[in-house]
Amino acid sequence: MRIDKFLKVSRILKRRTLAQEACDKGKVSVNGKDVKPSARIKVGDVVEISYLTGGVKFVIKDVKEFVKKDEASSLYEIIGTEN
């Protein structure tokens, strides 16, 4: 699955266009490397997202095309935050 789609499906970012913009601006990295929106992700990858107010780091636990809102957080495990 593409990283931009995963960020939307998992509801880490609300819209896919926001995920694409974040990737294009170098705010998203997978396993320590900045990625483009089309980068492929898999279970076990470590993703970091930088925001203006900090950031979040998480491990991908599952990859699904569609999930219900209350199940979205089961796709990842947060392993760190930055303030």
VMD Tcl script that builds the backbone (N, CA, C; Angstrom):
set m [mol new atoms 249]
animate dup $m
set s [atomselect $m all]
$s set {name element resname resid chain x y z} {
  {N N MET 1 A 0.844 -1.174 0.000}
  {CA C MET 1 A 0.000 0.000 0.000}
  {C C MET 1 A 0.893 1.241 0.000}
  {N N ARG 2 A 0.426 2.287 -0.630}
  {CA C ARG 2 A 1.154 3.555 -0.656}
  {C C ARG 2 A 1.068 4.228 0.715}
  {N N ILE 3 A 2.116 4.960 1.083}
  {CA C ILE 3 A 2.136 5.636 2.388}
  {C C ILE 3 A 1.028 6.680 2.490}
  {N N ASP 4 A 0.741 7.416 1.425}
  {CA C ASP 4 A -0.305 8.440 1.506}
  {C C ASP 4 A -1.673 7.818 1.771}
  {N N LYS 5 A -1.944 6.678 1.151}
  {CA C LYS 5 A -3.223 5.999 1.381}
  {C C LYS 5 A -3.280 5.427 2.792}
  {N N PHE 6 A -2.178 4.857 3.272}
  {CA C PHE 6 A -2.166 4.312 4.627}
  {C C PHE 6 A -2.450 5.396 5.659}
  {N N LEU 7 A -1.845 6.562 5.509}
  {CA C LEU 7 A -2.052 7.648 6.465}
  {C C LEU 7 A -3.513 8.084 6.504}
  {N N LYS 8 A -4.190 8.029 5.367}
  {CA C LYS 8 A -5.606 8.377 5.313}
  {C C LYS 8 A -6.476 7.261 5.902}
  {N N VAL 9 A -6.232 6.008 5.486}
  {CA C VAL 9 A -7.031 4.869 5.958}
  {C C VAL 9 A -6.909 4.719 7.474}
  {N N SER 10 A -5.693 4.919 7.995}
  {CA C SER 10 A -5.469 4.774 9.435}
  {C C SER 10 A -5.936 5.995 10.223}
  {N N ARG 11 A -6.336 7.022 9.495}
  {CA C ARG 11 A -6.832 8.273 10.074}
  {C C ARG 11 A -5.774 9.029 10.887}
  {N N ILE 12 A -4.515 8.811 10.552}
  {CA C ILE 12 A -3.447 9.609 11.147}
  {C C ILE 12 A -3.520 11.009 10.562}
  {N N LEU 13 A -3.768 11.093 9.262}
  {CA C LEU 13 A -4.056 12.359 8.595}
  {C C LEU 13 A -5.444 12.246 7.987}
  {N N LYS 14 A -6.201 13.317 8.026}
  {CA C LYS 14 A -7.611 13.233 7.662}
  {C C LYS 14 A -7.881 13.037 6.172}
  {N N ARG 15 A -7.022 13.615 5.324}
  {CA C ARG 15 A -7.255 13.506 3.889}
  {C C ARG 15 A -5.986 13.037 3.183}
  {N N ARG 16 A -6.188 12.352 2.079}
  {CA C ARG 16 A -5.052 11.839 1.319}
  {C C ARG 16 A -4.220 12.983 0.741}
  {N N THR 17 A -4.872 14.069 0.369}
  {CA C THR 17 A -4.118 15.204 -0.172}
  {C C THR 17 A -3.193 15.803 0.886}
  {N N LEU 18 A -3.614 15.798 2.143}
  {CA C LEU 18 A -2.744 16.265 3.225}
  {C C LEU 18 A -1.537 15.345 3.371}
  {N N ALA 19 A -1.764 14.048 3.242}
  {CA C ALA 19 A -0.670 13.075 3.331}
  {C C ALA 19 A 0.307 13.272 2.175}
  {N N GLN 20 A -0.218 13.526 0.984}
  {CA C GLN 20 A 0.642 13.750 -0.178}
  {C C GLN 20 A 1.482 15.013 0.003}
  {N N GLU 21 A 0.863 16.080 0.497}
  {CA C GLU 21 A 1.584 17.329 0.723}
  {C C GLU 21 A 2.674 17.148 1.777}
  {N N ALA 22 A 2.368 16.422 2.841}
  {CA C ALA 22 A 3.354 16.182 3.898}
  {C C ALA 22 A 4.557 15.422 3.349}
  {N N CYS 23 A 4.308 14.427 2.515}
  {CA C CYS 23 A 5.402 13.655 1.899}
  {C C CYS 23 A 6.224 14.552 0.973}
  {N N ASP 24 A 5.556 15.347 0.164}
  {CA C ASP 24 A 6.249 16.224 -0.777}
  {C C ASP 24 A 7.124 17.257 -0.070}
  {N N LYS 25 A 6.737 17.657 1.127}
  {CA C LYS 25 A 7.503 18.650 1.890}
  {C C LYS 25 A 8.569 18.021 2.776}
  {N N GLY 26 A 8.735 16.699 2.708}
  {CA C GLY 26 A 9.774 16.015 3.473}
  {C C GLY 26 A 9.442 15.821 4.936}
  {N N LYS 27 A 8.165 15.815 5.282}
  {CA C LYS 27 A 7.747 15.676 6.674}
  {C C LYS 27 A 7.434 14.227 7.062}
  {N N VAL 28 A 7.506 13.305 6.103}
  {CA C VAL 28 A 7.206 11.896 6.371}
  {C C VAL 28 A 8.426 11.052 6.011}
  {N N SER 29 A 8.832 10.205 6.956}
  {CA C SER 29 A 9.938 9.286 6.667}
  {C C SER 29 A 9.536 7.869 7.067}
  {N N VAL 30 A 10.042 6.901 6.304}
  {CA C VAL 30 A 9.806 5.485 6.567}
  {C C VAL 30 A 11.168 4.833 6.756}
  {N N ASN 31 A 11.342 4.210 7.912}
  {CA C ASN 31 A 12.609 3.559 8.255}
  {C C ASN 31 A 13.796 4.515 8.107}
  {N N GLY 32 A 13.574 5.780 8.490}
  {CA C GLY 32 A 14.651 6.766 8.499}
  {C C GLY 32 A 14.910 7.481 7.193}
  {N N LYS 33 A 14.150 7.200 6.148}
  {CA C LYS 33 A 14.349 7.850 4.855}
  {C C LYS 33 A 13.108 8.646 4.472}
  {N N ASP 34 A 13.312 9.893 4.022}
  {CA C ASP 34 A 12.195 10.681 3.520}
  {C C ASP 34 A 11.595 9.977 2.315}
  {N N VAL 35 A 10.271 10.005 2.218}
  {CA C VAL 35 A 9.590 9.269 1.150}
  {C C VAL 35 A 8.644 10.165 0.364}
  {N N LYS 36 A 8.345 9.709 -0.842}
  {CA C LYS 36 A 7.344 10.345 -1.689}
  {C C LYS 36 A 5.990 9.711 -1.364}
  {N N PRO 37 A 4.897 10.342 -1.789}
  {CA C PRO 37 A 3.563 9.781 -1.499}
  {C C PRO 37 A 3.360 8.372 -2.041}
  {N N SER 38 A 4.089 8.007 -3.085}
  {CA C SER 38 A 3.899 6.697 -3.706}
  {C C SER 38 A 4.730 5.591 -3.064}
  {N N ALA 39 A 5.492 5.906 -2.023}
  {CA C ALA 39 A 6.342 4.900 -1.374}
  {C C ALA 39 A 5.491 3.763 -0.815}
  {N N ARG 40 A 5.949 2.549 -1.031}
  {CA C ARG 40 A 5.237 1.362 -0.547}
  {C C ARG 40 A 5.629 1.070 0.889}
  {N N ILE 41 A 4.636 0.743 1.706}
  {CA C ILE 41 A 4.879 0.397 3.104}
  {C C ILE 41 A 4.442 -1.040 3.338}
  {N N LYS 42 A 4.963 -1.612 4.447}
  {CA C LYS 42 A 4.593 -2.979 4.810}
  {C C LYS 42 A 4.577 -3.081 6.334}
  {N N VAL 43 A 4.049 -4.168 6.835}
  {CA C VAL 43 A 3.997 -4.404 8.273}
  {C C VAL 43 A 5.427 -4.398 8.825}
  {N N GLY 44 A 5.629 -3.686 9.930}
  {CA C GLY 44 A 6.936 -3.607 10.562}
  {C C GLY 44 A 7.697 -2.340 10.242}
  {N N ASP 45 A 7.275 -1.595 9.231}
  {CA C ASP 45 A 7.944 -0.332 8.906}
  {C C ASP 45 A 7.734 0.683 10.020}
  {N N VAL 46 A 8.756 1.508 10.259}
  {CA C VAL 46 A 8.673 2.580 11.255}
  {C C VAL 46 A 8.491 3.886 10.496}
  {N N VAL 47 A 7.412 4.589 10.811}
  {CA C VAL 47 A 7.067 5.837 10.125}
  {C C VAL 47 A 7.178 6.989 11.096}
  {N N GLU 48 A 7.755 8.100 10.638}
  {CA C GLU 48 A 7.841 9.324 11.428}
  {C C GLU 48 A 7.186 10.447 10.645}
  {N N ILE 49 A 6.355 11.235 11.334}
  {CA C ILE 49 A 5.723 12.406 10.736}
  {C C ILE 49 A 6.073 13.611 11.588}
  {N N SER 50 A 6.563 14.666 10.940}
  {CA C SER 50 A 6.906 15.902 11.644}
  {C C SER 50 A 5.803 16.924 11.426}
  {N N TYR 51 A 5.353 17.542 12.518}
  {CA C TYR 51 A 4.369 18.612 12.476}
  {C C TYR 51 A 5.039 19.896 12.937}
  {N N LEU 52 A 4.344 21.005 12.789}
  {CA C LEU 52 A 4.871 22.272 13.291}
  {C C LEU 52 A 5.063 22.240 14.805}
  {N N THR 53 A 4.172 21.542 15.491}
  {CA C THR 53 A 4.202 21.509 16.954}
  {C C THR 53 A 4.893 20.277 17.521}
  {N N GLY 54 A 5.490 19.458 16.681}
  {CA C GLY 54 A 6.154 18.242 17.164}
  {C C GLY 54 A 6.113 17.157 16.116}
  {N N GLY 55 A 5.915 15.940 16.565}
  {CA C GLY 55 A 5.861 14.835 15.618}
  {C C GLY 55 A 5.410 13.558 16.277}
  {N N VAL 56 A 5.278 12.526 15.470}
  {CA C VAL 56 A 4.854 11.226 15.969}
  {C C VAL 56 A 5.634 10.145 15.224}
  {N N LYS 57 A 5.931 9.069 15.949}
  {CA C LYS 57 A 6.657 7.931 15.387}
  {C C LYS 57 A 5.849 6.687 15.705}
  {N N PHE 58 A 5.614 5.844 14.700}
  {CA C PHE 58 A 4.809 4.643 14.929}
  {C C PHE 58 A 5.274 3.494 14.049}
  {N N VAL 59 A 4.886 2.287 14.470}
  {CA C VAL 59 A 5.180 1.061 13.725}
  {C C VAL 59 A 3.886 0.586 13.075}
  {N N ILE 60 A 3.969 0.172 11.826}
  {CA C ILE 60 A 2.797 -0.346 11.127}
  {C C ILE 60 A 2.564 -1.786 11.565}
  {N N LYS 61 A 1.369 -2.050 12.111}
  {CA C LYS 61 A 1.021 -3.388 12.603}
  {C C LYS 61 A 0.197 -4.186 11.605}
  {N N ASP 62 A -0.552 -3.491 10.738}
  {CA C ASP 62 A -1.409 -4.163 9.777}
  {C C ASP 62 A -1.666 -3.215 8.614}
  {N N VAL 63 A -1.921 -3.777 7.451}
  {CA C VAL 63 A -2.218 -2.977 6.258}
  {C C VAL 63 A -3.535 -3.474 5.691}
  {N N LYS 64 A -4.538 -2.610 5.676}
  {CA C LYS 64 A -5.856 -2.957 5.134}
  {C C LYS 64 A -6.336 -1.821 4.246}
  {N N GLU 65 A -7.095 -2.188 3.212}
  {CA C GLU 65 A -7.618 -1.185 2.281}
  {C C GLU 65 A -8.694 -0.314 2.935}
  {N N PHE 66 A -9.534 -0.915 3.756}
  {CA C PHE 66 A -10.626 -0.198 4.404}
  {C C PHE 66 A -10.759 -0.666 5.849}
  {N N VAL 67 A -10.992 0.264 6.758}
  {CA C VAL 67 A -11.283 -0.078 8.150}
  {C C VAL 67 A -12.335 0.885 8.680}
  {N N LYS 68 A -13.076 0.424 9.665}
  {CA C LYS 68 A -14.042 1.298 10.327}
  {C C LYS 68 A -13.278 2.271 11.218}
  {N N LYS 69 A -13.924 3.366 11.524}
  {CA C LYS 69 A -13.290 4.427 12.300}
  {C C LYS 69 A -12.737 3.920 13.628}
  {N N ASP 70 A -13.498 3.100 14.337}
  {CA C ASP 70 A -13.061 2.619 15.649}
  {C C ASP 70 A -11.970 1.546 15.559}
  {N N GLU 71 A -11.714 1.007 14.367}
  {CA C GLU 71 A -10.667 0.000 14.191}
  {C C GLU 71 A -9.387 0.589 13.603}
  {N N ALA 72 A -9.400 1.857 13.227}
  {CA C ALA 72 A -8.260 2.476 12.538}
  {C C ALA 72 A -6.988 2.435 13.378}
  {N N SER 73 A -7.105 2.618 14.673}
  {CA C SER 73 A -5.905 2.645 15.516}
  {C C SER 73 A -5.248 1.273 15.662}
  {N N SER 74 A -5.920 0.215 15.226}
  {CA C SER 74 A -5.323 -1.117 15.297}
  {C C SER 74 A -4.287 -1.337 14.184}
  {N N LEU 75 A -4.194 -0.423 13.236}
  {CA C LEU 75 A -3.259 -0.563 12.120}
  {C C LEU 75 A -1.844 -0.141 12.493}
  {N N TYR 76 A -1.686 0.562 13.607}
  {CA C TYR 76 A -0.353 1.074 13.988}
  {C C TYR 76 A -0.199 1.120 15.491}
  {N N GLU 77 A 1.055 1.223 15.936}
  {CA C GLU 77 A 1.356 1.353 17.366}
  {C C GLU 77 A 2.313 2.529 17.510}
  {N N ILE 78 A 1.913 3.518 18.277}
  {CA C ILE 78 A 2.750 4.697 18.489}
  {C C ILE 78 A 3.907 4.318 19.404}
  {N N ILE 79 A 5.124 4.657 18.969}
  {CA C ILE 79 A 6.317 4.328 19.771}
  {C C ILE 79 A 7.040 5.575 20.250}
  {N N GLY 80 A 6.546 6.745 19.865}
  {CA C GLY 80 A 7.182 7.967 20.357}
  {C C GLY 80 A 6.508 9.209 19.816}
  {N N THR 81 A 6.604 10.284 20.598}
  {CA C THR 81 A 6.105 11.581 20.167}
  {C C THR 81 A 7.159 12.630 20.487}
  {N N GLU 82 A 7.148 13.698 19.718}
  {CA C GLU 82 A 8.061 14.819 19.926}
  {C C GLU 82 A 7.249 16.065 20.203}
  {N N ASN 83 A 7.719 16.883 21.098}
  {CA C ASN 83 A 7.013 18.142 21.385}
  {C C ASN 83 A 7.839 19.318 21.014}
}
mol reanalyze $m
mol bondsrecalc $m
mol representation Tube
mol addrep $m
